[in-house]
């Protein structure tokens, strides 16, 4: 696989407490997503946050890793439903840090049994670059995956 590079641009206007920012993808897939400190640490009020974008990135990465692992074993998924929740908390002497990610996966995989699926999920987590990144940073990564019938 070739080296992959992606970009995003961020604009911020004003001070921390009352300012607001806008996040855009270099590809144009999204443009001007608003965020504020208040929306980041409190009620989102229709705005995004870096943590929400990280949750989307980890969930998307895990989904493609799981689809790949299943396909490599001759068990292409019919459907994957992935949700990801990022947890940021105060860490003594380090300030606010990303401390965990919980991925919930429900999969419709014709021909897969529970034992095989569990093995594939472990391989997908091990092969997911975002899982690896989070674990190397000291964050916990929990995967709750099950076959849907």
N, C-alpha and C positions, 0 to 999 in steps of 0.2 A: 504494500500500500504506500502511496506517495505521502510525503510530508503534507500536512493539512494546516492551512492558516485561515482564520476567519476574523473579522473585525466588527467592532461596534463603536459607535460614537456617543458621547455623553456631553450634554450641555447642562450647566448649573447656573442659576441666576439667584443672587441674593445670599443672605447669611444662612447658617445652618438651621436655625429655628424657624424662620419664615420663608426661606428660599424654596425653590423647586427645580427639579431636573427633568431632562428629557433624554430617553435612551432610544437610539436608532440602530438597526442592523446594517452592516456594510452591504449586504445583498439587497436591501430594500424590502425584505420580508416584513419588517415592521418599522414604523417611523414615528418618532416623537412620543414614545410611551412615557406618560408623566409619572413622576414619583417625588415624594417629599419625605422629610424625616418623620413627620407626624404619621403619614400613611405607612411608613416603613416599620415603625415601632408600635403603632396602634391600629385602629380600624383602617383597612385599605382604601375605602371610599372610592372604589373604581380605579385606583392607581396600582401600578406594579411596584416591585422592589427588586434589588439585586438577589435577595434570597428566593423570591418567587421565580426569577429567571434561572437561578441555580437548580431549583426543584424541577423546572421544565427540562433543563439540560440533562440532569441526572436521570430523570424518567425516560427521556428520549434515547439516551445512550444505552440504558439498560434494556429498553424495548428492542433496539436493533441488535444488541448482543444476544439477547434471548432468542430472537427470531433466527439469528445466524447459527447459534448452537443447536437449536431444534432442527433447522434445515440440514445442517451437516450430518445429523444422525438419521436423516430420512424421515423426519417428523415435522414437515413444515406446518406452522401454526395456521389455523383458520382465523383466529382472532386473539389479540392480546389487548388487555385493558390494564394500563399501568397508571398508578398514582404515586406521587412522591411528595413527602413532607420534609422540609429542611428545618432544623432546629438551631437557633442561635441563642446563646445564653452568656451571662457574665461569667468569666473565668477569673479566679483570683490572680491578681498581678498581671493580667493579660487583656483586660477589657472584654468587650463583646467578641465572641468567636463562634464560628460554625462548629457545633459540637456533635451533630448527628444528622443522619438522613434515613428516612424509613420509606422503603419502596414496597408498595402493595401491587401484586400482579395476579390477575385472573386470566387464565389461558384456556382456549378451546383448541385442543391438539388431538385430532383423530389418531387413534392407535397408540397413544402414549399411556403408560401406566404410572402410578404415583412414584415408584422408586426411580424409574428412569427420569421422570420429570424433575425430581429433587436433585439428581446428579447434574442434569442440564442447567438447572437454576444456579447451582454452585459454580459451574463453569462460566455461565453468563456473568455472574457477579465478578469472578476473577478476571474475566476478559473485558470488563467495562472500564474504560479509562477514567470515567468520573468516579466510580466506586474506588478505584485505586488512588486517585488524587485525594479524595476525602479521607480514606484510611491513612495515607501517608501524613496527612495533616494532623492526625490524632482524633479525628471525628469517628463516631461509630456509624456503621452502615448496617441496617437491618433490612432483610428481605423477607417479606411475607408473601409467598407465592403458592397458588393452588390451581389445580385443574378444575375448570368449570365443565359441568356435564349438561 
